[in-house]
Amino acid sequence: MSYLRFVGQFAVILLLFAGVAALADWPTYRQIPPGYGVVMLTFVRGAERVSECRRLSAQEIAKLPPNMRRLQDCPRGRRPVYVELDIDGRPIFRASLPPSGIAGDGPSRVYQRFVLPASDYDLAVRMRDTGRSEGFDHESTKHVALAPAQVLVIDFRAETGEFVFR
């Protein structure tokens, strides 16, 4: 009796392991469909402040507690960053990205994925991060050949003030 019980337990365990092994490799999951690539627009950018710092008068400084006296009052809030992405002349992404943080003083963030068929594309990316109401502060265009399963990242480098395609 114990021999049959041992064989039955072994068979059940073997079936469970076989099921787990089969499901570990099936169904096949692909993040990118075959024959497609990804264009990813992702960067973090702190726009200019909503208003400039202003010098405090002697009376305003005197009203402040001694441990909080300063010469300038600098508001913390930042402007939103406006971003556009065109692919082959067609607008594919338009967004006004608000600043992060409780006081609205952190950088704006963008992370967008576009799954496209592998092909040649003309990309145009534009950004406005100042108080201007029209036009753009930073623009870049690039002709790219998107290969199957390729991930093309569009980033912004603040130190050079330009977009990077890699």
C-alpha positions, -999 to +999 in steps of 0.1 A: +000+000+000+027+025+009+045+016-024+014+026-044+010+058-024+047+067-030+043+062-067+011+082-068+027+111-050+057+110-073+034+110-103+015+140-090+047+160-083+061+150-117+029+163-134+031+196-114+067+201-124+060+193-160+031+219-160+053+245-145+081+238-170+057+240-199+042+273-187+077+288-181+083+289-218+048+290-232+030+311-243+057+332-259+056+368-248+070+395-270+072+432-260+076+442-296+058+423-324+080+407-351+089+433-378+084+463-355+107+486-336+102+512-309+108+549-308+110+561-272+107+598-262+120+601-227+137+628-208+136+650-176+137+687-180+134+716-155+119+746-173+127+782-163+110+796-132+076+812-134+090+846-124+124+860-118+140+866-084+134+900-070+156+920-046+139+926-012+138+961+002+154+969+036+120+971+052+110+937+039+142+921+051+137+937+086+102+922+088+116+886+084+128+866+114+166+868+118+171+832+108+151+837+075+166+869+063+177+869+027+184+895+000+162+880-027+128+864-030+128+836-055+095+819-063+099+781-065+073+773-093+085+763-128+068+766-161+054+735-179+074+720-207+057+717-241+068+689-263+059+679-299+070+648-319+063+643-356+069+612-375+070+616-413+054+650-409+024+636-390+019+648-354+022+618-331+027+634-297+018+668-283+019+675-245+023+702-220+041+685-191+035+701-157+064+704-133+067+678-106+067+683-069+043+696-043+053+732-050+055+727-087+093+733-086+106+700-099+114+689-134+089+679-160+091+642-171+081+625-203+082+588-212+063+577-243+068+546-264+057+544-301+057+509-316+062+513-354+068+490-383+105+487-392+112+512-419+128+546-426+113+576-408+118+614-406+115+624-370+111+660-357+110+668-320+104+703-306+103+717-270+094+749-254+106+754-218+105+792-214+077+817-212+073+822-249+038+815-262+048+805-298+078+789-314+102+765-298+134+768-277+149+735-289+142+717-322+158+687-339+151+666-370+166+633-380+162+606-407+164+572-390+162+536-403+143+517-377+152+480-377+131+452-364+133+449-326+153+481-324+146+506-296+155+542-307+156+566-277+151+603-281+167+621-251+174+658-243+208+669-230+205+701-210+243+707-210+243+711-248+207+721-253+200+695-280+181+663-286+201+631-289+189+601-310+204+568-300 
